Amino acid sequence: MAYSLKTSPGHLLRRAQQYAHDLYSKEVGSSGPTPRQFEVLSVVAKNEGLSQTDLVRHTGIDRSTLADMIARMIKKGLLSRKRTKEDARANAVSITASGKRILKSADAKVNKSDRAVLSVLPKTQQAGFMKALKAYAEALDKMEEASSAPKKRATKRKATKKTPAKRKTAKKATKRRTKRR
């Protein structure tokens, strides 16, 4: 079977994502938060003091990208970060007053763009489409959890003790190999 754009999940997902991004950009504008920034602001506003690791789980944004984003959002004054009391290595992220204003000003626009994304489909298909997207995202989350779960270490085999007879045989084999060279 030949490759077809009309049946390629990757291509179709990219087209849908591009359309959703274009609608978002049109509604929110260049002065508003990016879609990912909006997601982070929204999650942090609902879960004050969330760790960066938990933010990765909530948003699906990879760890290094999220760390860079948070650093830039802190510089812009949208978020703040401090070490947690429970784990000195973990950072708790909070939304600032400026971040709350940005989130509030973008909220209605984002909702409008989301409605426009769905409006392409007949009303009778919208719920099914959302159900399928949620199931897909949940499957990706489970896949990610499984791959990041601590792996069991292989147990080392106990070294077998060589009996005097085995040592003698091993020495003879070594001597034979040495003589051949």
C-alpha positions in Angstrom: 0.0 0.0 0.0 1.4 3.4 -1.0 1.7 6.2 1.5 -1.3 8.6 1.5 -1.6 11.9 3.3 -5.3 11.3 3.7 -4.7 8.2 5.8 -1.5 9.2 7.7 -2.2 9.8 11.4 0.9 11.9 11.7 0.1 14.2 8.8 -3.6 14.5 9.9 -2.6 15.4 13.5 -0.1 18.0 12.2 -2.8 19.6 10.1 -5.2 19.7 13.0 -2.6 21.1 15.3 -1.6 23.7 12.8 -5.2 24.8 12.4 -5.7 25.0 16.1 -2.5 26.9 16.5 -3.5 29.4 13.8 -6.9 30.0 15.5 -5.2 30.4 18.9 -2.7 32.9 17.4 -5.5 34.9 15.7 -7.5 35.1 18.9 -4.8 35.6 21.5 -2.5 37.7 19.4 1.3 38.1 19.5 1.2 40.0 22.8 -0.5 37.1 24.6 1.0 34.0 25.9 2.0 31.1 23.6 -0.3 28.0 23.8 2.3 26.2 26.0 2.7 29.3 28.3 -1.1 29.5 28.6 -1.2 25.8 29.6 1.6 26.3 32.2 -0.1 29.4 33.6 -3.4 27.6 33.8 -2.1 24.5 35.5 0.0 26.5 38.0 -3.0 28.8 38.8 -5.0 25.7 39.7 -2.2 24.0 41.6 -0.2 26.6 43.4 3.2 25.4 44.4 3.3 22.5 42.0 6.8 21.0 41.4 8.3 21.2 37.9 8.2 17.4 37.7 4.4 17.5 38.4 4.1 20.2 35.8 5.7 17.9 33.2 3.0 15.3 34.1 0.2 17.7 34.0 1.1 19.4 30.7 2.9 16.7 28.8 5.7 19.2 28.0 9.1 17.5 28.2 11.3 18.3 31.1 14.1 20.3 29.4 11.6 22.4 27.4 9.5 23.1 30.5 12.6 24.1 32.5 13.6 26.6 29.8 10.0 27.9 29.5 9.7 28.4 33.3 13.0 30.3 33.4 11.8 32.6 30.6 8.4 33.1 32.3 10.2 33.9 35.6 12.2 36.6 33.8 9.0 38.0 32.4 7.5 38.1 35.9 4.7 35.6 35.1 5.9 32.9 37.5 8.0 32.5 40.6 10.0 29.5 41.8 11.4 28.4 45.1 12.8 25.2 46.6 10.3 22.9 48.3 10.5 22.2 52.0 10.0 18.4 51.4 12.8 18.1 48.7 15.6 20.6 48.5 16.2 19.5 44.9 12.6 20.2 43.7 11.2 23.6 42.7 7.7 24.8 43.6 6.3 27.0 40.9 3.7 29.8 41.6 1.9 32.2 39.4 2.6 35.9 40.0 0.0 38.7 39.9 1.2 39.6 36.4 0.8 36.0 35.4 -2.7 36.0 36.7 -3.5 39.1 34.7 -2.1 37.5 31.5 -4.0 34.3 32.1 -7.3 36.2 32.8 -6.9 38.3 29.7 -6.2 35.3 27.5 -8.8 32.9 29.0 -11.9 34.0 27.0 -9.8 34.2 23.8 -8.4 30.7 24.2 -11.9 29.3 24.9 -13.2 31.0 21.7 -10.4 29.5 19.7 -11.1 26.0 21.2 -14.8 26.4 20.2 -13.7 27.4 16.7 -11.4 24.3 16.4 -14.4 22.1 17.2 -16.8 24.0 15.1 -15.2 22.5 11.9 -17.0 19.2 12.8 -20.7 18.7 13.0 -22.1 19.0 16.5 -22.9 15.2 16.4 -19.2 14.4 16.0 -17.6 16.9 18.4 -18.1 14.8 21.6 -16.7 11.7 19.9 -13.7 13.6 18.6 -13.0 15.0 22.1 -13.4 11.5 23.6 -10.9 10.1 21.1 -8.4 12.9 21.7 -8.6 12.4 25.5 -8.1 8.6 25.1 -5.1 9.3 22.9 -3.6 11.7 25.4 -4.2 9.3 28.3 -2.5 6.5 26.3 0.5 8.7 25.8 0.6 9.6 29.5 0.5 5.9 30.4 3.3 5.2 27.9 5.4 8.0 29.3 4.8 6.8 32.9 5.8 3.3 32.0 9.0 4.5 30.3 10.0 6.8 33.2 9.3 4.2 35.9 12.3 3.0 37.8 13.7 0.0 36.1 14.5 -3.1 38.1 18.1 -3.8 38.3 19.3 -7.1 37.1 20.6 -9.2 39.9 24.2 -10.2 39.6 25.0 -13.8 39.5 27.0 -15.2 42.3 30.5 -16.0 41.2 30.9 -19.8 41.4 33.8 -20.9 43.5 36.3 -22.8 41.5 37.3 -26.0 43.0 41.0 -27.0 42.9 40.3 -29.3 40.0 38.6 -26.5 38.0 41.5 -24.2 38.8 43.9 -26.8 37.5 42.0 -27.2 34.3 41.8 -23.4 33.7 45.6 -23.1 34.2 46.2 -25.9 31.7 43.9 -24.1 29.1 45.7 -20.8 29.7 49.1 -22.5 29.2 47.9 -24.2 25.9 46.8 -20.8 24.6 50.1 -19.2 25.5 52.1 -22.0 23.8 50.1 -21.6 20.5 51.0 -17.9 20.2 
